[in-house]
Amino acid sequence: MMSFLGEFIGTMLLIIFGGGVVAGVILKGTKSENSGWIVITTGWGLGVVVAIYAAASLSGAHLNPAVTIALASVGDFEWNRVPLYILAQMLGAFTGAVIVWIHYLPHWKETKDPATQLAVFSTGPAIRSTWANLVSEIIGTFILVFAIFAIGSNKFSEGLNPLVVGGLVIVIGLSLGGTTGYAINPARDLGPRIAHFILPIIGKGKSDWNYSWIPVIGPIIGGTLGALIYKALFKQELYSMLYVVAPITVLIIIIAVVKENRSVK
């Protein structure tokens, strides 16, 4: 029960800070309107730090189904606990999104563009290209999970690991986030997207369900591959799942490259 509570609270805080900074930057009439991408990436990164501190002692602070599945795929987490963690993460993300909506209540009617409203809740591509967008989410989450394992293998002064992970999230956003908005977390995207679908937001449009599978499947593939590759390279531990996930990833990249090259002609 405490693990469930930790994942719920941690993911809720993650979305309150992350969704909240996006809302502050893009909704009309806020004091932080148009303050830019660096503000957004910094807010997300620091939000991760606070969320980890809040949840770590209760649940280990996965806060991300892709991380939970990645840990389970290399034997660092029990598969029978995965559904409970993911449920807590999804409910926490949904609740955090509702709180962001309430906090910015007067600003929704001032924001006339439905796409801008949706962007507070969920990610979307800068250039819509299904396979390329999927590759971006795979790469971003591969880096996230691979680097989390690497960070965990180093010794820091007690309590500093969350700060390093927060810095990791900031640099992923700055370096790789410009393509899809770097969901790198299925709960971060799907939970708030469901909230957008349900909430009575003034002037809202559709929730873009056609795109919604990409920030779910991409992070799961990328995160799992990141864990498997780290274990293979640095621990000399090979898992059979690597021989499934790696070829799937290569195939997706090949399809993306072929599709983009064909679109030029």
C-alpha positions, 0 to 999 in steps of 0.5 A: 500500500505504501508503494502505491501511495508513493508512486501516486504522490510522486507522479502527481507532483511530477505532473503538477510541476511539469504540466503547471510550468507548461500551462504557465508558459503557453496559456494566455494571460499568465505572468509567465506567458511566452517565457520559453522552452528553457523555462519548461525544461527547467520546470520539468527537471526540478519537478522530477527532483521534488517528485523523487524526493517525495516518493523514494522512501515509499516506492523507489520513485519509478514515477514512469511505467517505462522505468518500471517495465525496464527494471522488471525486464532485467530482474531488478523489480518483480513482474507481479508488482508492475501492474500496481505501480503502473496503476498508481502512476496513471492515477497520479498523473491524472490527478496532477493534471486535474489540479493543474486545470483547476489552478489555471481555471480563468486562463482556459477561456482566454486561450482560444487555440484548442491545440495549445490547451491540449499541450498543457496535458499531453505531448505532440510532435513539432512535425507529425511523422508517425515513425520518426516521432516513434523513434524520437520517443524511443531514443529519448527514453533509451537515454533516460533509462540507460543514464539512470542505471549509469547514475545509480552505479556511481556513489554520490553524497547521500540524497544527491541522486535525485538532483542528478536525475533532474539534471538528466531530464533537463538535458534530455528536454533541451537536446532531444525534446524539440521533436515530440515534446519528450514524453519519455513516460507513458503515464505523463502523457496518457493520464493527463490526456485522459483528464483532458478528454474528461474535464469540462475545459472551455473551448477544448478540442479533440484529445488527439487519440491517433497520436496517443499510442506513440508516447506510450509504446515509444518509451516502453521500447526505449526504456526497456532497451536502455536497461537491457543494453546497460546490463549487457555492456557494463554488467555482462548480463544478457537477457533473452528480451534483448533479442526481441527488443533490439531487432524491433527497434532497428526495424522501426528506425529503418522504416522511419528512415525509408518513410522520410526519404520517400517523402522527399521525392 
